[in-house]
Amino acid sequence: MNFSLNSNAITSTKADCLVVALPEKGDWPTSTTEADGALGGLISKLQKAGDVSGKNAEANMVPLNDQPGAGCLLSAPGKTPTAIAPASAKR
């Protein structure tokens, strides 16, 4: 598996898996907000329902249909990081 970090818009990223940071508290990084928008608010819905929390070391794999990636890995760094770049993985 190959990993890459990029600053491309999520809608133009082609990958088998999108990796998105989901902080525990505070404002989301721009990349997370853009990912949530591209996924039709899926991340915020999952967080509001309590299915994801953003607590340190939490990781949730979310399968996607008709989205920019086969799946989305929500990776939790804990407290709000200062900068996070979106990542993608290709086989």
C-alpha positions in Angstrom: 0.0 0.0 0.0 1.3 3.5 -0.9 0.5 6.5 1.3 0.7 10.1 0.3 -0.1 13.5 1.9 -1.5 16.2 -0.3 -3.4 19.5 -0.2 -5.7 18.7 -3.1 -9.4 19.2 -2.7 -11.0 16.0 -1.5 -13.4 16.0 -4.4 -10.4 15.7 -6.8 -8.5 13.1 -4.8 -8.6 9.6 -6.2 -7.7 7.0 -3.5 -8.9 3.7 -2.1 -9.1 5.2 1.4 -9.3 8.8 2.6 -7.7 9.5 5.9 -9.3 12.5 7.8 -8.3 13.9 11.1 -11.2 14.3 13.6 -10.1 16.3 16.7 -11.7 15.7 20.1 -12.4 19.4 20.9 -12.2 22.7 19.2 -12.6 23.8 15.6 -12.0 21.3 12.9 -9.1 21.8 10.6 -10.0 23.1 7.1 -9.3 19.7 5.6 -11.8 18.0 7.9 -14.5 20.6 7.2 -13.9 20.2 3.5 -14.1 16.4 3.8 -17.3 16.6 5.7 -18.8 18.8 3.0 -17.7 16.5 0.2 -19.2 13.6 2.1 -22.6 15.3 2.5 -22.1 16.0 6.2 -21.4 12.4 7.1 -18.6 13.2 9.6 -20.6 15.7 11.5 -23.6 13.3 11.6 -21.5 10.5 13.0 -20.0 12.8 15.6 -23.5 14.2 16.6 -24.8 10.6 16.9 -21.9 9.7 19.2 -20.5 7.1 16.8 -17.2 8.9 16.6 -15.7 11.1 19.3 -12.2 12.3 18.2 -10.6 11.0 21.4 -6.9 10.4 21.2 -5.9 7.2 19.3 -9.5 6.5 18.1 -9.9 5.3 14.6 -13.0 4.5 12.7 -13.3 3.1 9.2 -16.4 4.2 7.3 -17.2 2.5 4.0 -18.3 4.9 1.3 -20.5 4.5 -1.8 -20.4 6.9 -4.7 -17.9 9.1 -2.9 -14.3 10.2 -3.6 -12.8 7.0 -2.1 -13.9 3.5 -1.2 -13.6 4.3 2.5 -12.8 7.0 5.0 -10.6 6.4 8.0 -11.4 8.9 10.7 -8.2 9.3 12.7 -8.4 11.0 16.1 -5.3 13.0 17.2 -7.0 14.0 20.5 -6.9 17.8 21.1 -7.1 20.1 18.1 -3.8 20.0 16.2 -2.2 23.1 14.7 -2.1 21.8 11.2 -3.3 18.6 9.5 -2.9 17.7 5.8 -5.4 15.2 4.3 -3.9 11.9 3.4 -4.8 9.2 1.0 -3.8 5.6 0.4 -3.6 3.7 -2.9 -3.0 0.1 -3.5 
